[in-house]
Amino acid sequence: MLILKLGGSVVTHKEKPFTPHAENITRLAAEIAEADAQPLVVVHGGGSYGHPVATEYRIAEGYREPTQLTGFSKTHQAMVDLNGIIVRRLLDAGVPAFAVSPSSFIATEGGRITGIDLHVVERLIESGLVPVLYGDAVTDTSQGFAILSGDQLAVRLATGLGADRVVLGSDVDGVYTNDPKLDSDARLIEELSLSSRGGEAKIGDALNTDVTGGMQGKVAEAAEAVEAGIEVLLVNATVDGRVKAALRGENVIGTVLKR
Amino acid sequence: MLILKLGGSVVTHKEKPFTPHAENITRLAAEIAEADAQPLVVVHGGGSYGHPVATEYRIAEGYREPTQLTGFSKTHQAMVDLNGIIVRRLLDAGVPAFAVSPSSFIATEGGRITGIDLHVVERLIESGLVPVLYGDAVTDTSQGFAILSGDQLAVRLATGLGADRVVLGSDVDGVYTNDPKLDSDARLIEELSLSSRGGEAKIGDALNTDVTGGMQGKVAEAAEAVEAGIEVLLVNATVDGRVKAALRGENVIGTVLKR
């Protein structure tokens, strides 16, 4: 069982509101079809679909006033739209994708998933389908609502479903010794031991604002899966062939997270 | 707590594939906003969105061969599209609608809901939102997948949430003594006692083919809610003002189902 997370910066043009990255989506749908690695669950981020509305209505801060209800719903609808584009592209490529809406079955507590009922996701997988979930605006037992990041969701699906590997695809090659966009001497860390992670300065932040956290948040989320003995691999999903190789278990440029 | 079901023949042009009935949807969104009857849950049917794909791939018959997986997913995506149109129209009218995907949390058994976890729906209602669900292509524990009708879902939501009233809006005024389209002497039955329902010939079938059953199926589904002491009202949602009056508990042309 594999979990593939595709970041919002991969599936959308992050700087242009509500603009899917059609080229990346089409290429990745073909890579997923060619890798033929089932059972598989796909999770994608929001990028320029989820974030503008979520930010405008301050959804991540929780419920403060009634006008946010509209924003909460619109944030979800934006994600439904993006998800529909990705699911249809996967179907076109021959991947039996099926849309699953996180906010329809997950309520967080303070922004964190405390329990998750995976019986429908398991049934979809047993049927030979590839469930496609996403970072979503979800109800929250303590703050009314919250933003559930695709990273958190991917890791919880991995531990809950007993996945063998999680592939986290973003727009950077992995974790660097320093921010490669600021330091030309920065080196890609091929294997990162979380127990010796130490100084946060070691982890280059992902570019652009992301209401659900960049590379540092990604590594912190992934720790739960790594602790559970699941292999977590960070790869650059914007580079041709990396996701396909990662799904196949082949050698690929990226960062493997270790205990 | 009210449950409003809007039939596929109300929200779509049933004879034209993938064509929403924009006029009805806009009018009903305004009626729902004006009725201001919260807590409220809305369920809608598939009409020309759900049925063409479901019929082509024979989804209602359950899993028979792999090509159906694509059809199963496409049936769901068609419903997601229709749901998105309805949710956005409700938001525009000032109703805090929120899309909930049935197939993301409900698996049927032989086409019937056996258990249903309503914690997310309840949390949405507590937040002041109006969950909007729909008849959907769902996984099924005995036949792989099935079509969950909006009628069955509406009734199960009513009993599960302890609703006071279920309003089933279709394109006919209610239950007639005979099919009014064949018999000009047919009279509308204002109160139908289910215990004395007797001959099925009494119940005029809804027009057009409906893979999930017409008026007879509607009354049979509703029986569960009626037994639980919930008022069930059949009204013509294509006629201006009927749904608004029904939501407000005012006198309205239709059929009330009784024990």
Interface residues (C-beta under 8 A of the other chain):
Chain A: Y63 P66 L69 T70 F72 S73 K74 H76 Q77 V80 D81 G84 V87 R88 L91 P96 A97 F98 A99 V100 S101 P102 S103 S104 F105 I106 A107 D117 H119 V120 R123 L124 S127 G128 L129 T139 T141 G144 F145
Chain B: Y63 P66 L69 T70 F72 S73 K74 H76 Q77 V80 D81 G84 V87 R88 L91 P96 A97 F98 A99 V100 S101 P102 S103 S104 F105 I106 A107 D117 H119 V120 R123 L124 S127 G128 L129 T139 T141 G144 F145
